[in-house]
Amino acid sequence: PTYHWLVAQALAWAEAPIWQASRWVSAASGLLLVLVAAVAWGWRLHGDARVAALRAALVVLMPVLLPYVFLIYTDPLGLAFVLFAAWAAEARRWWLAALFIACAVAVRQTQIVWA
């Protein structure tokens, strides 16, 4: 339920048709957040920006993720929160990891598996 509320807040100022605009908001936020999360986690693990960017591109272009980005699904945003939680756990920031997992579960309840 949180995902739809966030999209509605982002579209409150838009004058485009609601479904068309929500697809763009979903695609942009999903790709951007997954990309940032994957780069942050990759950079933390490898310390090399080039390797992190390459791995982030592989995550964003995954066949099980890319089709859902444009369909107003909660998967990309949920995956982004899970990746941020993994990054925080690698950095041993346990409270931050717990906060990101809580956000992931608020966006998509099946993310409880990753908790």
C-alpha positions in Angstrom: 0.0 0.0 0.0 2.9 2.4 0.6 4.0 2.2 -3.0 0.7 3.4 -4.4 0.6 6.2 -1.8 4.1 7.3 -2.9 3.2 7.3 -6.5 0.0 9.3 -5.8 2.0 11.9 -4.0 4.4 12.2 -6.9 1.5 12.5 -9.3 -0.4 15.1 -7.3 1.1 17.9 -9.3 1.1 16.2 -12.7 -1.5 17.1 -15.4 -0.9 14.0 -17.5 -3.3 11.0 -17.6 -2.9 9.2 -14.4 -1.9 5.8 -15.8 0.6 7.2 -18.3 2.3 9.4 -15.7 2.3 6.7 -13.1 4.2 4.4 -15.5 6.9 7.0 -16.0 7.1 7.7 -12.3 7.3 3.9 -11.6 10.0 3.4 -14.3 12.1 6.4 -13.3 12.0 5.7 -9.6 12.5 2.0 -10.0 15.5 2.2 -12.3 17.1 5.1 -10.5 16.8 3.5 -7.1 17.9 0.1 -8.2 20.9 1.7 -10.0 21.9 3.8 -7.0 21.5 0.9 -4.6 23.5 -1.5 -6.8 26.3 1.0 -7.3 26.5 1.8 -3.6 26.6 -1.9 -2.7 29.1 -2.7 -5.4 31.3 0.2 -4.5 31.3 -0.9 -0.9 32.2 -4.5 -1.8 34.8 -3.8 -4.4 36.0 -0.2 -4.0 36.1 0.3 -7.7 33.5 2.6 -9.3 33.9 0.9 -12.7 33.2 -2.6 -11.4 30.3 -1.2 -9.3 28.7 0.5 -12.3 29.0 -2.7 -14.4 27.4 -4.8 -11.7 24.7 -2.2 -11.3 23.9 -2.3 -15.0 23.7 -6.0 -14.8 21.2 -5.7 -12.0 19.1 -3.1 -13.8 19.0 -5.1 -17.0 18.0 -8.4 -15.4 15.3 -10.1 -17.4 13.2 -10.7 -14.3 13.3 -7.0 -13.3 13.4 -4.9 -16.4 9.9 -5.9 -17.8 8.3 -5.0 -14.5 9.8 -1.5 -14.3 7.3 -0.1 -16.8 4.2 -1.9 -15.5 3.5 0.0 -12.3 4.6 -3.0 -10.2 6.2 -2.7 -6.8 9.1 -5.0 -7.6 11.8 -2.4 -8.6 11.2 -0.2 -5.6 11.1 -3.2 -3.3 14.3 -4.5 -4.8 16.0 -1.1 -4.3 15.1 -1.1 -0.6 16.5 -4.7 -0.3 19.7 -3.7 -2.0 20.1 -0.6 0.3 19.5 -2.9 3.2 22.2 -5.3 2.0 24.6 -2.3 1.6 23.8 -1.1 5.1 24.3 -4.7 6.5 27.7 -4.9 4.7 28.6 -1.6 6.3 27.5 -3.1 9.7 24.9 -0.3 10.1 22.2 -2.6 11.5 19.6 0.0 12.4 19.8 1.4 8.9 19.5 -2.0 7.4 16.4 -2.7 9.5 14.9 0.6 8.4 15.4 -0.3 4.7 14.0 -3.8 5.2 11.0 -2.2 6.9 10.5 0.1 3.9 10.9 -2.9 1.6 8.1 -4.7 3.5 5.9 -1.6 3.5 6.2 -1.4 -0.3 5.9 -5.1 -1.0 4.9 -7.4 1.7 6.6 -10.5 0.2 9.9 -8.8 0.9 9.6 -10.2 4.4 11.5 -13.2 3.1 14.7 -11.0 3.0 14.4 -9.9 6.6 
